[in-house]
Amino acid sequence: MRRMLRVELRRGTAPVAALAMFGAGVWMLAVHPDHWAGRWAGLADYFRVSMLILCALMVAAGAWQAGRERRRDLGELITSTPRPGWHPVVLAWLAVALAGTTGVLLAFSGAAAFVAPVATYAGGGWWWMLAVGVVALGTATAIGTLVGRLSALRVAAPIAGLATYLGLGILLYGDTRAAAWLSPVSPGWRMHQSIPDWVTAGQAGWLLALTVLSLAVAARRWWMAALAGGVAIAVAVPVATGPGPYRLPADPGAVQLVCTDTGPPVCLSRINAFLLDDVTPVVRPVLIRLTEATGRPWRAVDHATAPAGTPDSTDGDTVWLYLDSQSTVRGGLARPDWLRADFHTVTRPRCPVEQRREPDHRVYQLSSVAAAWLLDASHSTDPPAPVDPALERLRALPLAAQHAWFSAYLDAAARCDVPALIRLGQPQ
């Protein structure tokens, strides 16, 4: 059997599957490095995000490999040998599964070489998420093998791959607990969360049972198919009733605070701490400006550490920073301007949205002036951006008067005192 497997790995569909999966893996990693760069859990989670494409390719490869035997009329030749009838089915599946999985893992190993030097958190059981993804690739190949055994048409493989892509996409956007845990595709951004061990084990059991079921039906081993089907149902029921995909508990180690030692506090989660040296020079000048203007200390904190249900707006004297999509391949800060934009929550008026009533545009114009003053916006662009006349008047005041104006603005914005805000926007 080993000799036959080596032959399949060299001459069958396996080499093409390995190249295709390697290319797909590189492409997926290049499209969104911000999802995985600098984080082991992010890399494992993005591997599961990529299942939408990777599983479709493996189904197509498995279908083509199995269908090739029927197109070449090898059935009678195979049955005339003393080997069991399930051998060719397992060989067709194993060759493609090994080759395709090796190809994509090679691509993700290249990404791991970029993650390793900068990652600041290696816990959280991310390797189990990765392992379930590997099992899912084997399951996809088994389903493709079944398709190929049922249909010898050349179009069966691409049609099966496309159907897999569409089916997994529907499950992904169905946004239900059953879809979340029975599908191998992750919706993404689970790097700060902890998936219960029993759910992970259930996912692996469900996918393994589905693999055996597909191969047993393809080999016409009905008793094995019945047994695997029963196990699949028994495992799927509790897994499908698992926790909601957006109500997972936070991983305590991942969200542990790591803060600067001097100046206004800048605190990031442990998993994002590799960005601290790049984030601090961007946000600290704004924090100092806030502290001087309001007379009370401010701090900037990674929103990943916020308790569940925390609003996006500024919480007291805390400005929440959003860093999930802020890393480059080498672990640097991707978009400092996005980070500065997080401070717009400080100056946003806390006015409820009323139906059938347009907000006073003067209030939101004044909000833009306050945000530009806080961020020193026109001074930080090259070439300098056009300056609003109201902002010019504000900057022409003595520094103490600028601070007093900004404090008065924050007080009126917090109370949604529209008359007071309009008065602040009028020339003095």
C-alpha positions in Angstrom: 0.0 0.0 0.0 2.9 2.4 0.7 4.3 1.8 -2.8 0.9 2.6 -4.3 0.6 5.7 -2.2 4.0 6.9 -3.4 2.9 6.4 -6.9 -0.3 8.4 -6.4 1.6 11.2 -4.7 4.0 11.4 -7.7 1.7 10.8 -10.7 -1.9 11.5 -9.6 -3.8 14.6 -8.8 -1.8 15.0 -5.6 1.1 17.2 -7.0 -1.4 19.6 -8.6 -3.4 19.7 -5.4 -0.3 20.6 -3.4 0.6 23.4 -5.7 -2.9 24.7 -5.8 -3.3 24.7 -2.0 0.1 26.3 -1.6 -0.8 29.1 -4.0 -4.2 29.6 -2.4 -2.6 29.7 1.1 -0.1 32.4 0.0 -2.8 34.4 -1.7 -5.1 34.3 1.4 -2.2 35.3 3.6 -1.2 38.2 1.3 -4.8 39.5 1.1 -5.3 40.2 4.8 -2.0 40.2 6.7 -3.6 42.5 9.3 -5.8 39.5 10.4 -2.9 37.3 11.5 0.4 39.2 11.6 2.1 39.2 15.1 -0.4 36.8 16.7 -0.3 33.0 16.9 -4.0 32.9 17.7 -4.7 35.2 14.8 -2.8 33.0 12.4 -4.7 29.9 13.5 -8.0 31.7 13.3 -7.2 33.0 9.8 -6.4 29.5 8.8 -10.0 28.6 9.7 -11.2 31.7 7.9 -9.4 30.4 4.8 -11.4 27.2 5.0 -14.0 28.8 2.8 -11.6 28.7 -0.1 -9.4 25.8 0.9 -12.2 23.3 1.5 -13.7 24.1 -1.9 -10.4 23.3 -3.5 -9.9 20.1 -1.6 -13.4 18.9 -2.6 -12.6 19.6 -6.2 -9.3 17.8 -6.0 -10.7 14.8 -4.3 -13.5 14.6 -6.9 -11.1 14.8 -9.8 -8.8 12.1 -8.4 -11.6 9.6 -7.7 -13.4 10.4 -11.0 -10.2 9.8 -12.9 -10.4 6.0 -12.1 -13.9 5.8 -13.6 -13.0 7.8 -16.6 -10.1 5.4 -17.3 -12.3 2.3 -16.7 -10.0 1.0 -13.9 -12.9 -0.4 -11.9 -12.7 -4.0 -13.2 -8.9 -4.0 -13.1 -8.9 -2.9 -9.4 -11.6 -5.5 -8.4 -9.5 -8.3 -10.0 -6.7 -7.7 -7.6 -6.6 -9.5 -4.2 -6.6 -6.2 -2.3 -9.8 -5.2 -0.5 -12.2 -3.0 -2.5 -11.8 -0.1 -0.1 -8.1 0.3 -0.7 -8.3 2.4 -3.9 -10.9 4.7 -2.3 -8.7 5.3 0.7 -5.6 5.7 -1.5 -7.3 8.2 -3.7 -8.4 10.2 -0.6 -5.2 9.9 1.3 -2.9 11.0 -1.5 -4.8 14.2 -2.2 -5.4 14.9 1.5 -1.7 14.6 2.4 -0.5 16.6 -0.6 -3.1 19.4 -0.3 -2.7 19.8 3.4 1.1 19.8 3.1 0.9 22.5 0.5 -1.2 24.9 2.5 0.7 24.2 5.8 3.9 25.1 4.0 2.4 28.4 3.0 1.2 29.1 6.6 4.6 28.0 7.9 6.1 30.9 6.0 3.7 33.2 7.8 4.6 31.7 11.1 8.2 32.7 10.4 7.0 36.3 10.5 4.9 35.8 13.6 7.5 34.1 15.7 9.9 37.0 16.2 7.2 39.5 17.3 4.4 37.6 19.0 3.9 38.5 22.6 1.3 35.8 23.5 1.5 32.1 22.6 -1.3 30.7 24.8 -5.0 30.2 24.3 -5.0 26.8 22.7 -4.7 28.1 19.2 -3.1 24.9 18.0 -6.3 23.0 18.6 -8.1 25.5 16.3 -5.4 24.8 13.7 -5.7 21.0 14.2 -9.5 21.1 13.6 -8.8 23.0 10.3 -6.4 20.2 9.2 -9.1 17.6 9.9 -11.6 19.7 7.9 -9.3 19.5 4.9 -9.3 15.7 5.1 -13.1 15.8 5.4 -13.4 18.0 2.3 -11.2 15.6 0.3 -13.4 12.6 1.5 -16.5 14.4 0.3 -14.8 15.1 -3.0 -13.8 11.5 -3.3 -17.4 10.4 -2.8 -18.5 12.8 -5.6 -15.9 11.5 -7.9 -17.0 7.9 -7.3 -20.6 8.8 -8.0 -19.9 10.8 -11.2 -17.2 10.3 -13.8 -18.0 13.6 -15.5 -15.1 16.1 -15.8 -17.4 18.9 -14.7 -18.3 17.1 -11.5 -15.1 18.3 -9.7 -15.4 22.1 -10.4 -19.2 22.0 -9.8 -18.6 20.2 -6.4 -15.9 22.8 -5.5 -18.2 25.7 -6.4 -21.1 24.1 -4.5 -18.9 23.7 -1.4 -17.9 27.3 -1.6 -21.5 28.5 -1.8 -22.7 26.1 0.9 -20.0 27.2 3.4 -20.7 30.8 2.5 -24.4 30.4 3.2 -23.6 28.7 6.6 -21.1 31.5 7.4 -23.5 34.3 6.8 -26.4 32.3 8.3 -25.0 33.4 11.7 -26.4 30.6 13.8 -24.9 28.4 16.4 -25.3 25.3 14.3 -23.6 27.0 11.4 -20.8 28.4 13.5 -19.7 25.0 15.0 -20.7 22.5 12.4 -18.9 24.4 9.6 -15.1 24.5 9.6 -15.1 28.1 8.5 -14.5 30.7 11.2 -16.1 34.2 10.9 -12.8 35.6 12.1 -11.6 37.9 14.9 -11.6 35.2 17.6 -8.0 35.8 18.6 -9.0 37.3 22.0 -11.7 34.7 22.7 -11.6 31.2 24.2 -13.5 28.4 22.6 -14.7 25.7 25.1 -12.6 22.5 24.9 -15.8 20.4 24.5 -16.8 22.4 21.5 -13.4 22.0 19.8 -13.4 18.2 20.6 -17.0 18.0 19.2 -16.0 19.8 16.0 -13.1 17.3 15.5 -15.3 14.3 16.2 -18.0 15.6 13.8 -15.5 16.1 11.0 -13.8 12.8 11.6 -17.2 11.0 11.5 -18.2 12.8 8.3 -14.9 11.7 6.8 -15.5 8.1 7.6 -19.1 8.3 6.4 -18.1 9.8 3.0 -15.3 7.2 2.4 -17.5 4.3 3.5 -20.3 5.3 1.1 -17.7 5.8 -1.7 -16.4 2.2 -1.0 -19.9 0.8 -0.5 -19.2 -0.3 3.0 -22.7 0.2 4.2 -22.3 -1.1 7.8 -19.4 1.3 8.3 -21.4 4.1 6.7 -24.3 3.4 9.1 -22.0 3.4 12.1 -20.2 6.6 11.1 -23.5 8.3 10.3 -24.8 7.5 13.8 -21.6 8.9 15.4 -21.9 12.0 13.3 -25.4 12.7 14.4 -24.6 11.9 18.0 -21.7 14.4 18.0 -23.4 17.1 15.9 -26.4 17.6 18.2 -24.5 18.8 21.3 -22.0 20.8 19.1 -24.8 22.6 17.3 -26.2 23.8 20.6 -22.9 25.3 21.7 -22.4 28.9 22.8 -23.2 31.7 20.4 -20.3 32.5 18.2 -20.3 36.1 19.4 -20.7 35.3 23.0 -17.5 33.4 23.6 -15.6 34.3 26.8 -12.4 36.3 26.6 -9.1 34.5 26.9 -7.8 35.8 30.2 -4.2 35.6 29.1 -4.8 37.2 25.8 -6.5 40.3 27.3 -4.2 40.8 30.2 -3.1 44.5 30.2 0.4 45.5 29.3 1.0 49.3 30.0 3.7 51.9 29.5 5.7 52.8 32.6 5.9 56.6 32.1 3.6 59.4 30.9 -0.1 59.0 30.3 -0.9 55.3 30.4 -1.2 53.4 27.1 -2.4 49.9 27.8 -2.7 47.1 25.2 -3.8 43.5 25.5 -1.1 40.9 25.9 -1.8 39.5 22.5 -1.4 43.0 20.9 1.5 44.1 23.1 3.9 43.8 20.2 2.4 47.0 18.9 3.0 49.0 22.1 6.2 50.7 21.0 4.5 51.8 17.7 1.2 52.8 19.3 2.6 54.9 22.1 4.2 57.7 20.1 1.0 58.1 18.1 -1.5 58.4 21.0 0.6 59.8 23.8 0.7 63.4 22.4 -3.1 63.4 22.2 -3.4 62.1 25.7 -1.1 64.8 27.0 -3.2 67.4 25.1 -6.4 66.0 26.7 -4.9 66.0 30.2 -3.7 69.5 29.9 -7.0 70.8 28.5 -9.3 69.0 31.0 -7.1 69.0 34.1 -7.7 65.3 34.7 -5.6 62.3 33.6 -6.6 60.3 30.5 -5.5 56.9 29.3 -5.7 54.9 26.1 -6.6 51.2 26.3 -7.0 48.4 23.8 -10.7 47.7 23.3 -10.0 44.0 23.2 -9.7 44.2 27.0 -13.1 45.9 27.5 -15.8 43.8 29.2 -18.5 42.4 27.0 -21.1 45.0 26.1 -18.8 48.0 26.5 -19.9 50.7 24.2 -17.6 52.1 21.5 -17.7 55.6 22.9 -15.2 57.0 25.4 -15.7 55.5 28.9 -15.0 58.1 31.5 -11.4 59.1 31.0 -10.5 56.0 28.9 -10.2 56.1 25.1 -10.6 52.7 23.5 -8.2 51.8 20.7 -9.1 49.3 18.0 -6.0 47.3 17.0 -7.3 44.0 15.5 -6.6 45.1 11.9 -3.6 47.3 12.6 -0.6 45.1 12.2 1.8 44.7 9.3 3.5 41.5 8.2 6.5 42.4 10.2 4.5 43.4 13.3 4.5 47.1 12.8 1.6 49.6 13.0 -0.3 49.6 9.7 -2.4 52.8 9.9 -1.5 55.5 12.5 -4.3 57.7 11.1 -6.9 55.1 12.0 -5.5 55.0 15.5 -5.8 58.8 15.8 -9.4 58.5 14.5 -10.3 56.5 17.6 -10.1 59.8 19.5 -13.1 61.2 17.7 -15.2 59.4 20.3 -13.9 61.9 22.8 -15.4 64.9 20.9 -18.6 63.2 19.6 -21.7 64.8 21.1 -23.8 62.3 23.2 -27.0 63.2 21.5 -29.7 60.5 21.0 -30.8 59.9 17.4 -34.4 61.1 17.0 -36.5 59.8 14.2 -38.0 62.4 11.7 -35.7 65.0 13.0 -32.5 66.1 11.3 -29.6 66.9 13.7 -28.4 70.5 13.8 -25.5 70.5 11.4 -23.8 73.3 13.4 -23.3 70.8 16.3 -21.5 68.3 14.1 -19.4 71.1 12.4 -18.3 72.1 15.9 -17.5 68.5 16.7 -15.2 68.4 13.8 -13.5 71.6 15.0 -13.0 70.1 18.5 -11.6 66.9 17.0 -9.2 68.8 14.7 -8.0 70.9 17.7 -7.4 67.8 19.8 -5.6 65.9 17.1 -3.8 69.1 15.9 -5.0 67.8 12.5 -3.8 70.5 10.1 -0.3 70.6 11.6 0.1 66.8 11.2 -0.5 66.5 7.4 2.0 67.1 4.6 1.1 69.3 2.8 -1.0 71.0 5.5 -4.8 70.5 5.1 -7.1 73.6 4.7 -8.0 75.0 8.1 -11.6 75.8 9.1 -12.0 79.5 10.1 -13.5 78.4 13.4 -10.4 76.3 14.1 -8.2 79.2 13.2 -10.0 81.5 15.7 -9.7 78.8 18.4 -6.0 78.4 17.8 -5.5 82.2 17.9 -6.7 82.3 21.5 -4.2 82.1 24.4 -3.5 78.4 25.4 -5.4 78.7 28.7 -8.4 80.0 26.8 -8.2 77.1 24.3 -8.2 74.7 27.2 -11.2 76.4 28.8 -13.1 76.3 25.5 -12.3 72.6 24.9 -13.4 71.7 28.5 -16.6 73.7 28.0 -17.2 71.9 24.8 -16.7 68.4 26.3 -19.1 69.3 29.1 -21.8 70.5 26.7 -21.3 67.6 24.3 -21.6 65.1 27.2 -25.0 66.6 28.1 -26.1 67.2 24.5 -26.7 70.8 25.4 -27.3 72.0 21.8 -27.8 75.8 22.7 -24.5 75.7 24.6 -22.7 74.0 21.7 -24.0 76.5 19.2 -22.8 79.4 21.4 -19.4 77.9 21.6 -19.3 77.8 17.8 -20.0 81.5 17.4 -17.2 84.0 17.1 -16.3 85.5 20.4 
